[in-house]
Structures are given as structure tokens and as C-alpha cells.
Amino acid sequence: MGDYAVSNQIDLAGRVAMVTGGGQGIGQVFAHAFADAGAAVVIAERNAESGERVATAIRAAGGEALACQTDVAQADSANAAVTAAVAAFGRLDILINNAGIFSTIKMRPFTEIPLDEWDQVLRVNITGPFLMARAAAPVMVDQNYGRIVNMGSASVTMGRGNYLHYTTSKSSLVGMSRSLARELGPHGITVNTILPGAVETEIERETVTPQQRDAMIAMRCVSRPQAPDDLVGTILFLSSDASAFMTGQSLTVDGGLTFL
């Protein structure tokens, strides 16, 4: 884990944050960062063991956390996660739509993508955030307050090849965020998107070669590997009152690999 020093600069005490896919990778870093910033954290994670591990670590450090086994691609599961969050903490202020399929995807021309793989990626990466936002919105509307942050990808602005289903799903998130911002803005809810570059986590990506990794790093203005900690400041900003007048926007955080 990182040191989350930026967490001390943003106060989220009294807020409740849900992080989908919070049991591993970027999601677990976000979960710890929210806890360090004072929020109660709900780890909505398909892998129950991973989710509980993160929640236990947060509680051991003095924070509040709940692990909820969640399949974001299933409406009943999304609804149950929100219900559990409200039952445990009385409200839900922040939804981070982080869960997605990427690391297990094999790079290949779009003509070789199996239809079932295409369907699965879009189901998790775009229908999942839709279902989670749909479940959370009534709670946030009643509160007249909410922050929704969708995790996109800089592959959208890069137009990266051989990941057509992934890039298509993340492109859709940008449009979804803008439309949701229009619908939810009158209720005190902001919706924004982060477009990260290739973030290195403990999750291996079999089809990315060392040569591809090095080439990507060389193209960045800040020419070093990107870590999950590099996204913490942005996620906390978009989840706080510091960004109260910012909605429908897409922020690229990729070390200057692409320019939007």
C-alpha cells in the first residue's frame, strides 16, 4: 500500500464511500485512501474473501468498513450492495465505479474478439456502472447530495488498438457520466470520469510485454510507471466538496501520455 499522504488534505469525515472492485488493484488503494480521509468505506467486491480482507485491514487501522459481495453486472446484487451500505451507515455519499474487466483480456485484432467476450466486457464495464448508479441515485437524491466517479481509461483518447471492447466500454462511460450529470445535477449530485493510464498493480496482465510497457513509459511526459497512488488525489478531490461545481467532466491522469 502507499502512504496516502494526500488523504490527510481532504476531510471526508461523516461521508460514506462505496468502491466497486475494492478488494484488489486500484480499488483497494482507493478504499484505504477513503478510510484515511475519514469516510466509512463499503467494499463492493465480487471476491468475498478479498473484500473482507480489505475491510478487516481498514477496521484494524481504526476505520469503518463493510465488505459486501457484489456482482455489479447483476441488478439484484447492485441493489443489495446499496441497501447494505445504508443499513450499516445510514447513508451513501460517494460511489466509485471502479470494477471492470481489463487485466484478463488478451490483446488481439477486433476481428478475433469472441462475441461472448465482447458481451461480458460491456456487461461489466458499462452495464455495471449503470446498475450501480441506478441503485445509488435514489439514496443520493433523498440526501440532496452525492458524488459519482466513473473509472474510464486514457485508451479512449489514445485510441489504443487491440482492446476494442475495452476501449468501447470506457468511451461509453464518458457519455454516461455527462448524461447522468445533467439528470442528477439538480439534486446536488455530481458525476465525473477519471481516465487513468496503464496503472501497474499486483494484478498481472499476461499479454502486455516488457517492451510494450517500456514504450508506454517512454511516451509519457512524466516518464515513470504509473501506480495506483497517482490516482488518489484526483479520486478524493472528485469525491469531496472541493469539486462541488464540477460535473460531467473527464480528467486524464496518465503522466502526460495523451492530451485531451
C-alpha positions in Angstrom: 0.0 0.0 0.0 1.0 3.6 -0.5 1.3 6.2 2.3 -1.9 8.1 1.1 -0.4 11.4 2.4 -2.9 13.3 0.2 -5.7 11.7 2.3 -4.8 14.0 5.1 -5.5 17.0 2.9 -9.2 16.2 2.2 -11.6 15.6 5.1 -14.4 13.2 4.3 -15.4 12.6 7.9 -19.1 11.6 8.1 -19.2 10.5 4.5 -19.9 7.0 3.2 -18.0 5.9 0.2 -18.6 2.7 -1.9 -15.8 1.4 -4.1 -16.7 -1.4 -6.5 -13.9 -3.8 -7.2 -12.4 -2.6 -3.9 -10.8 -5.9 -3.0 -7.7 -5.6 -5.2 -5.7 -3.4 -7.5 -6.6 0.2 -7.8 -9.9 -0.4 -5.8 -8.2 -1.5 -2.6 -5.9 1.6 -2.7 -9.0 3.8 -3.1 -10.7 2.0 -0.2 -7.7 2.7 2.1 -7.4 6.3 0.9 -11.1 7.0 1.7 -10.7 5.5 5.1 -7.6 7.6 5.8 -9.7 10.7 4.7 -12.3 9.8 7.4 -15.0 8.2 5.3 -16.8 4.9 6.2 -16.0 2.6 3.3 -18.1 -0.1 1.6 -16.0 -2.5 -0.4 -18.4 -3.9 -3.1 -16.3 -6.8 -4.4 -17.2 -10.0 -6.3 -14.5 -11.9 -4.5 -15.9 -12.1 -0.9 -12.5 -13.1 0.6 -10.6 -10.2 -1.0 -13.3 -7.7 0.0 -13.3 -8.9 3.6 -9.5 -8.7 3.7 -9.5 -5.0 2.8 -12.4 -4.3 5.2 -10.6 -6.0 8.0 -7.4 -4.1 7.4 -9.3 -0.8 7.5 -11.0 -1.7 10.7 -7.7 -2.8 12.2 -6.4 0.7 11.5 -9.3 2.3 13.3 -11.5 3.0 10.3 -15.1 1.9 9.5 -15.6 -0.6 6.7 -18.0 -3.1 5.3 -17.4 -5.8 2.7 -20.3 -6.6 0.5 -20.0 -9.4 -2.1 -21.2 -7.8 -5.2 -21.6 -8.6 -8.9 -22.0 -5.2 -10.5 -23.4 -6.8 -13.7 -26.4 -8.1 -11.8 -29.2 -5.7 -10.8 -30.2 -7.5 -7.7 -26.6 -7.6 -6.5 -26.1 -3.9 -7.1 -29.3 -3.1 -5.2 -28.3 -5.3 -2.3 -24.9 -3.5 -2.0 -26.6 -0.1 -1.7 -29.2 -1.5 0.7 -26.4 -3.0 2.9 -24.4 0.3 2.9 -27.4 2.3 4.0 -28.3 -0.3 6.6 -24.8 -0.2 8.1 -24.0 3.5 7.9 -27.4 5.3 7.3 -26.4 7.0 4.0 -24.4 6.7 0.8 -22.5 9.8 -0.3 -19.9 8.5 -2.8 -20.0 5.8 -5.5 -16.7 4.9 -7.2 -17.5 2.7 -10.2 -14.1 1.0 -10.4 -14.9 -2.6 -11.1 -14.2 -3.7 -14.6 -12.6 -6.3 -16.9 -9.2 -5.5 -18.3 -6.3 -7.4 -16.9 -7.6 -10.8 -18.2 -8.3 -9.5 -21.7 -5.9 -10.8 -24.4 -4.7 -8.2 -26.9 -6.0 -9.1 -30.4 -7.5 -7.6 -33.5 -11.1 -6.8 -33.2 -12.0 -9.3 -35.8 -10.8 -12.0 -33.4 -12.7 -11.0 -30.3 -15.2 -13.7 -29.4 -18.7 -12.4 -29.2 -19.2 -13.8 -25.7 -16.1 -11.9 -24.5 -17.4 -8.7 -26.1 -20.7 -9.2 -24.3 -19.0 -9.9 -21.0 -16.7 -6.8 -21.1 -19.6 -4.5 -22.0 -21.8 -6.1 -19.4 -19.3 -5.5 -16.6 -17.7 -2.3 -17.7 -20.7 -0.3 -18.8 -23.9 -2.0 -17.6 -22.3 -2.5 -14.2 -21.8 1.3 -13.6 -25.3 1.9 -14.9 -26.8 -0.6 -12.4 -24.7 0.7 -9.5 -25.6 4.4 -10.3 -29.3 3.4 -10.7 -29.2 1.7 -7.3 -27.4 4.6 -5.6 -29.2 7.5 -7.1 -32.5 7.3 -5.1 -30.5 7.4 -1.8 -28.4 10.4 -3.0 -31.5 12.2 -4.3 -33.1 11.9 -0.9 -30.0 13.3 0.7 -29.7 16.1 -2.0 -26.1 15.2 -2.1 -23.8 12.7 -3.9 -20.6 12.1 -5.8 -20.3 9.5 -8.5 -17.0 8.9 -10.1 -16.6 6.5 -13.1 -13.2 5.0 -13.8 -12.6 5.3 -17.5 -9.3 4.9 -19.4 -6.8 7.0 -21.3 -7.2 4.4 -24.0 -10.3 6.4 -25.0 -8.2 9.5 -26.0 -5.3 7.4 -27.2 -7.5 5.2 -29.5 -5.5 2.2 -28.4 -5.8 -0.8 -30.7 -6.3 -4.5 -30.0 -8.6 -3.7 -27.0 -11.7 -2.6 -28.9 -14.3 -3.9 -26.5 -12.5 -2.4 -23.5 -11.9 0.9 -25.2 -15.5 1.0 -26.4 -16.8 0.3 -22.9 -14.7 3.1 -21.4 -15.7 5.5 -24.1 -19.3 4.8 -23.2 -18.6 5.8 -19.6 -17.7 9.3 -20.7 -21.1 9.7 -22.4 -22.9 8.1 -19.5 -21.2 10.5 -17.0 -22.3 13.5 -19.0 -25.9 12.4 -19.3 -26.0 11.4 -15.6 -24.6 14.8 -14.7 -27.5 16.5 -16.5 -30.1 14.3 -14.8 -28.6 14.3 -11.3 -27.2 17.8 -11.0 -30.5 19.4 -9.8 -30.3 17.0 -6.8 -26.9 18.0 -5.6 -25.1 15.1 -7.3 -22.0 15.4 -9.4 -20.8 12.8 -11.9 -17.3 12.8 -13.3 -14.9 10.4 -15.0 -11.2 9.7 -14.5 -9.2 8.5 -17.4 -6.1 6.8 -16.0 -3.2 5.5 -18.0 -1.8 2.0 -17.7 -1.6 1.5 -13.9 0.7 -1.1 -12.5 -0.9 -3.2 -9.7 -0.4 -6.6 -8.2 -2.7 -8.0 -10.9 -0.7 -9.4 -13.8 -1.5 -8.8 -17.5 -0.3 -11.7 -19.5 -0.5 -10.1 -22.9 1.5 -6.9 -22.1 5.1 -7.4 -22.9 8.0 -5.7 -21.2 8.7 -3.9 -24.5 5.2 -2.5 -24.7 5.4 -1.4 -21.1 8.7 0.4 -21.6 7.4 2.1 -24.8 4.4 3.4 -23.0 6.5 4.8 -20.2 8.8 6.5 -22.7 5.9 8.3 -24.3 4.8 10.0 -21.0 5.9 13.5 -20.1 6.4 12.1 -16.6 8.4 9.1 -17.7 7.9 6.5 -15.0 5.5 3.7 -14.2 2.0 4.8 -13.0 1.0 3.5 -9.6 -2.5 3.4 -8.0 -1.3 6.2 -5.6 -1.1 8.5 -8.6 -4.9 8.5 -8.8 -5.6 9.0 -5.1 -5.5 12.9 -5.1 -7.9 13.0 -8.1 -10.4 10.5 -6.7 -10.6 12.2 -3.4 -10.9 15.7 -5.0 -13.8 14.5 -7.2 -15.4 12.8 -4.1 -15.2 15.9 -1.9 -16.8 19.3 -1.6 -13.7 20.8 -3.3 -15.2 19.7 -6.6 -18.8 20.7 -5.9 -19.1 22.9 -9.0 -17.5 20.4 -11.3 -19.6 17.8 -13.1 -19.8 15.9 -16.4 -16.0 16.2 -16.8 -13.3 13.8 -17.8 -9.9 14.1 -16.1 -7.0 12.3 -17.7 -4.3 11.2 -15.2 -1.7 9.4 -17.3 1.6 11.2 -16.8 1.1 13.2 -20.0 0.8 10.2 -22.3 -2.2 11.7 -24.0 -3.7 15.2 -24.2 -7.5 15.7 -24.4 
